[in-house]
Amino acid sequence: PQRAGRRPSPALIFQEPLAPHLQRASHVLFGLMAHPEPPRELRHSASKVYGSLVDRREAERLERFTASLSETAPPWAVKYIVKAAPAVGVIGAAAQAIGPIIINIYCSLYKLWAELPTTAATCLWGLGMCFFGGRYPLSLAALEAFKLTGGSEMAVHLVTLRKSLLNLKRANAADDKRDYDKDGIPDVQQIEPKQLVLRKAALAMEVVDPGVVQEAVGGLWSGYLGVIAALQLKYARTTALAHSIGDAVRPAASKALGPTALSVTPPEYRQWVSPALNGVCKFAGMLVAWRLHSIVGKVQASLVGGLMASRAALAMLQDAKCVELTASDTMGDEVVGWSLAAAGMYYQLVKGGELPTIMKPIFWPANLLESWLQWSVISAGKQ
């Protein structure tokens, strides 16, 4: 039982069994794949599929909003937009329901981190680098590049964009409640989809300052390109090492594997033997080079993180009046730091450096950032 005035527990929202909803969802998805045009019974399927799990009116509104885009889309894209409209409604409504919860969780974790004393936060950061830093080499390198390429300016631009988005969100929420004809139903639920698109576009143009947004986006893009350029320069050495290893291994591989490869290859295909050996050697060189780079990164992260954590811990003890020694008066911080570094190297190089299960959700943003940086560096290198 809930006390009067107290918000219900989030768990109570999901007490309804999920099996019927999942079953209806599967029927809808198979129906979308089986019919070139969505059948009439699939109209507003977002509210039918998820029932009480998402806001039905919001799902229907997003579905109508997406379907309205088909009126101005190219002819070849109309049927795909119409088919995707129910899914967009479901995903959008679910994102609006679950997104704030996830954002609040990570914002709470950030607030907790920000409220920690500087020495305690530094100690935790050092321990994380010592035992898990090898998993995020690009993120750590990007952080250093971020500081060198005007990170403070990029932070200001992020704050500016956040203010603009919050203003647009408040204006959109107020617009969704407007009822000019006083019939008790919001206008956005009564107008045609095309009018809804025009109305929301006009609202965005009215609320958002284009000059401020353009300046903020331009500053963020310039800083992002600077970070990517710094990462490319850093990892260009690894690529050069990979080519050197491949070129060094190729003569020996040609002598050891060439005759056998030629003997088992039909005469009409023997012209492919030399390029194939060359490609295999280059690939092997790339694997060795990146493996060496990974080992160096893990060792470096363990050393830096271990010493950072030990010195921060010594500063915490000094603040608590537990010790009166400073870092220049004792070698205890070095001993502890090198011991932590050795433990971090062992955990990352021998044990694999896997994150504990309880910590994996906390590191999801770091995993996404690392994957994004990997894709960005590889894509920029191809260009």
N, C-alpha and C positions, 0 to 999 in steps of 0.2 A: 504493500500500500504506500501511496505517495502522500506526503504531508501537503497541506494546502499551501499554494504559492510556490512549491518546489518544482523545478523542471523534471520531467520524467527521464528515466535513464535511457541512453541511446539504445541499449539492448532491447527495450520494450518495443521499439519500432520494428524489429525484425522477428517478432514472435510468430508471425504468420508463416506456415510451412512454405519453403521455397520450391518444392517439387512441382506443384501445379503451375507456378509461374514459369519455371524452366521448361516444362512440357509445352506450354502455350508458345514460349519463345521459339522452341525447335520447330513447331508447326508453322509459325510465321516465317522463319528463315527458310525452311524447305519450300514454302509457298512462293517466296520471293525468287528463289532459284528456279522453280519449275515453270513459272509464268513469265512470258516476256513483258507483259503489262501487269501491274499489281491488281489482283481481283478486288471487287468492291468491298468485300468483307474485311480486307486488310487496311481499309482506311482508318486513320487514327489508331493504328495498331500499337503505338507506343503505350497508350493508356491501358489497352487490353492485355498487353504482355506483362507489364510490371505491376499493374494494379496499385496497391498501396505503397509499393516500394519507392516510387517516385511521384512527383507532382503531376497529376494527369493533365491539368490545364496547361502547365508549362511544357509538357511533352507534345501536346497537340499544337501549341503555339509555335514551337520550334519546327515541328513537322510541316505546318502550313508555311512558315517562313522559308524553309528549304525548298518546298515545292514551288513557291513563287519565283524562285530563281530560274526555273525552267522556262519561264515566259520570255526571258531575255538571253537565254543561253543558246549556243549554236545548236542546230538541229540534231547533230550526232550525239550531243550530250544530254538531250532532254530526257530520254528514257532512263538513262543512268541516274540522273538527279531525282526523277520521280521514284525510282526504286529505292534510292538511298534515303529518301525523306523520312520514312518510319524509323530507320536505324538512327538517323541523326537526331530525331526527336527523343528516342530512348537514351542515347548516349549523352545528349546535351542535358536532359533532365536529371539523369543519374550523376553527371559531373557536377551540376549545380547542387545536388543533394549531398554528395560525398566529398566533393572538392573542398568546401569550407572546413570540413572536419579534418581532412589531411593537412590542409594549410595551417589550421589552428594548432595541430600537434607539433608540426615543425617550427611554427612561430613560438610555441611554448618552450620547445627545446632550445631555440636560439635565445629567448629571454633568460632562461636558466643559465645558459652559457655566458651571456652578457653580464649577469649579476654576480658571477664568480669573481673572486679577487684575481688580479692580473697574474700573480704567481701561480695560483691554482690552475687557471686556464692554460697557462704556458706549460705547466707540468703535464696536464692531460694531453695537450697537443703533442708534446714530445713523446709521451708514451705511445700515442697513436701512430706517430711517424716511426717509432722504433720497431713496433711489431707489425704494422700493417701498411707502412708507407710505400713498400715495394709494389703494392697493388695499384697505386695511383701515381705513377711517375710523371705522366703528362699533366695531371692536375697540380702537382707540386711545382713542376717547372712553369706552368701557366701562372701560378700564384706569384712566383718570383718575377716573371715577365710583366704581370699585371702591375706590380709595384713600380717597375722600372719604366713602364710606358704610360704613366699618368693614371694610375688606379683611382686616385682621389677624384679626378674629373669624371671618370666613368661612374663612380658611386653617386656623384651629384646628378648626372644624367638619369640614372636609374630612379633616384628619388623624384625627379621631375616627371618621368613617365608614370610612376606610381600615382602621383597626385592627379595627373590627367585621367588615368583609368578610374580612379576612385570617384572623381567628379562625374565622369560618364556613367559609371555604375549607379550613382545616386540619381542622376537625371533620368536614366532608363527606368529605375524602380518607380520614380514618381510618375513618369509617363505611362507606365503600365497600369496605374491606379486611376488615371484621369477618366472622368465620365462627363463629357460636355453635354450630352443629351439628357442627363439625369434620369436614366431608366434603370439604374442599379447594376448595370453590366459595364465593365471597363470597355472603352472604345477599341482597344487593341484586339479584343476578342470578337469584335463585330465587323471590322473593316476587312476588305479583300486582301489577300496575301500581297499583291503588288503594291497596294497602298501602304501596307505595313512596312514593306522594304523601304519605300520612299520616305515614310515617316521617320523610321529609325535612322536612315542616312541623313535626313535633315537635322535630326536631333544631335547626331554626332558632329556634324559640321557647325552647329550652333554652340555646342558646349566646349569642344576641343579647340585649343589655340594651335593652328597649323605651324606657325613659326616656332613656337616652343618645342612642339613635338619633333619637327624637322631637325632642329638643332640638337635635341637630345639623341635622336636616332642616329644622326650623322656622327656625333661624338662617340656613341657606343660602337658604331661600325668601324670607325677609325681605330679605336682601342682594340677591338676584336682582331682586326687585321694585323695590328702590331704584335699582339700575343701570338697569333698563328705564324707570323714571320719569324719571331724569336724561336718558336718551337721547331719550325722547319730548319733553321740554322743549327739548332742544337742536335737534331737527329740526322742532319746531313752527313755527319761524321760516321754514324752507324751505317748509312747507305753506302758510303765510300768504302768502309771496312768490308761490307758484304761483297761488293764488286772485287775488292782486292783478294779476298779469300777465294771467291769463285775463279778468278784468273789464275791464282796460284795452284788450285787443285786440278784445274782442267788438264794440263799436260799429263799428270800422273793418272788421272781417270781415263784419258784417251789411250794410254799405253796398257793399262790394266783391264779396262772394260771394252775398248774399241774392237779388238779382234773378235772377242766373243760376240759382241753385238752385231758385227758384220756377218759372222758365220751363221747366226740364227735369223738374219733378216733376208727376205727375198731380194734378188738383185734389183727389181724395179723400185724398191723402197729404201735402198741403202743410202740415198742422198739425204735421208732424214736422220741418219745416225749421228752425224757430227752436230747439227743444231740441237738434237735431243740431249746429247751429253753436255753441251754447253748450257742448256737451260737447267738441267739437273744440278750442275755445279753451281750455277748462280743461285738457285733455290736453296741448296745446302749452305752456301755461304751466307745467305740472308738469315736462315735459321740460326746458324752459329753466331752471327753478329748480333742479332736481337737477343739471343740467349745470354751472350756476354754482357750486353747492355743492361739486361734485366738483373743480372747478378750484381753488376756495379751499382745499379740504382738501389737495390735492396741493401747492399752494404753501406752505401752512403746514407740512406734513410735511417738505418739502425744507428750509425755513428752520430749523426746530427741529432736524432731524436733522443738517444740515450743521454748524451751530454746536456741537451736542453732540459730534459726532465730532471736530471740530478741537480743542476744548478738552480732550477726553479724550486725544487724541494728544499735546498739549502736556504734560499731566500725566504721560503715559507717558515722554516724553523727560526730564522732570524727575526721575522716579524712577530712570531709567537713568543719571543724571548726564551726559546729553548736552548739556543746556542748563541755564542757571541763571536764565533769565528766567521771570517769572510772568505770568499773564494780564493783570495790571494794568500791567506794564512794557512790553508790546509789543502791536502790532496784528496780528501775524502770524496769531494764531488767528482773528481776525475775517476777515482776507483769505482764509485757507484755507477758513473756514466759509462765507463768502459765495460763494466759487468752487464749493465742493461743492454749495451750495444751487442755484446757477445750473445746474450740470450735472444735478442731480436734477430741477429743473423741466423742463429740456429733455428728459430721458429719459422723464419721466412724461407731459408734455403733448404732446410731438411724436412720440416713439417709442412711446408707449402704455404704458410701464412694465411690460412683460411680464417675468415671472420667467425666469431661465435654466433650461434643462431640468434641469440637475444640482441645482438648488435647489428645484424643485417638490415633490419628496417631503418635504423638510424643512418646507415651508410648508403641507402638507396640514392639520394641525390648525388653523392660522390661517384657512385657507379655510373649514373646517367651522364654526369659531366665528363668522366673519363672516356666513355664510349663516344660522346659527341666530339671531344677533342681528337680522338683517334681518327674518326671519320673526316674531320676537318683537315687534319694534317695530311692524310692520304689523298683526299680530294684536291687540296691545294697543290700537292706534289705532282699529281697527274696533269694539272693545268699548266 
